[in-house]
Amino acid sequence: MAITLQAQEIETRVTAILQAAGSSPQEAAQVAANLVLANLSGHDSHGVGMVPRYVDAVLEGGLKPNTSVGTTLDGGALLTLDGGHGYGQIVGVQAMELAMDRAREHGTCVMALAHAHHLGRIGHFAEMAVARGLVSLHFVNVLSRPIVAPWGGGDGRFGTNPCCIGIPLAGAEPFVLDFATSRVAQGKMRVAHNERKRAPEGLLIDETGHPTTDPGVVVVQQPKGGFGALMPFGEHKGYGLALACELLGGALTGGGTWHRPPDSARAVYNSMLTVLVDPAKLGTAAAFEQEATAFLAWLRQSPAAPGAEGVLIAGEPERAAREARRREGITIDGATWGEILAAGEKLGLKTA
Ligand code: NAD
């Protein structure tokens, strides 16, 4: 049965589990806060439901608690960093702090972060940058299981490779576009499979490469021993962006790309190429402020399409979800909550 709890209560329980898995109290609290913020933002697929997988990854040795980001190359406005398979919620934040200082100093920073464990919601890093007045672009690859099919291809070859763009807006809340390049999150297919629902047309192919609406093809092993795959979003264009994330996030950072058959390891590794720009140093700050404000005012005058609620900009749905869920609590489905409690029990915690 689904359970609804206040964010603080979930955060406290998750902190205890992560601490039992070997994290310092401070690390456990920071990772837990990041995951709960993903739930508050409406992205349950990247929230506390990840905890059982993180615990398994620690127990397998693929995720290393209490790891700090390391510097591979310091080139001033160019920074190459290594996450050492530490929590992405820790090494990712440390990497952004270093890169934001450089962007303030030089006007820009290109930061390559390799070998982080799961970075969670990439928008978190864009939100850090826009809060300091910086524009931020993020290209990320995922080493976990090749779950997304190339456009025109018949099986999964890469991950859900997220892309994110943060833009600070003068006198207004920022634009934060943050999305997976697959048509749908794999987590959503697991939920649909568990609820015995069909997926909409056009999202999935089966293990023989044929279109299907059965979400189980990416959840459970198929009769021929393989899996189906998710389609990339935006047809050939979204596919192109997914590849750019693999080439920039995986290859250019040195973090590695996917080119081997799937395995059953529980660790999820992300590498991320980040580009930061300080508008104040680009010489266009006044025009940027004026033009962005004028454009958004114009955009918002668009009448709501029939049956639609009107125009939003990226970042607004997450902010609205936070307001609602801080007030009403976070609902977690029974299966996910059971798995979280079981992860704690595995580490010797009492769940009563
Ligand atoms: P999604 O499909 O919900 O899209 C989210 C984006 O679209 C947000 O920027 C949101 O503000 C914007 N948006 C939503 N509705 C809108 C509307 N009506 N008008 C204007 N903008 C709107 O997101 P997703 O693809 O399911 O991704 C969810 C999360 O998963 C992201 O935070 C992403 O970073 C994360 N992710 C992480 C990994 C990883 O390996 N770390 C992999 C994939 C995805």
Boltz pocket constraint, residues with backbone or C-beta under 6 A from the ligand:
constraints:
  - pocket:
      binder: B
      contacts: [[A, 43], [A, 45], [A, 46], [A, 118], [A, 119], [A, 120], [A, 121], [A, 122], [A, 123], [A, 141], [A, 142], [A, 160], [A, 161], [A, 162], [A, 163], [A, 164], [A, 176], [A, 177], [A, 178], [A, 179], [A, 180], [A, 181], [A, 182], [A, 184], [A, 185], [A, 269], [A, 270], [A, 310], [A, 311], [A, 312], [A, 313], [A, 314], [A, 315], [A, 316], [A, 317], [A, 318]]
      max_distance: 6.0
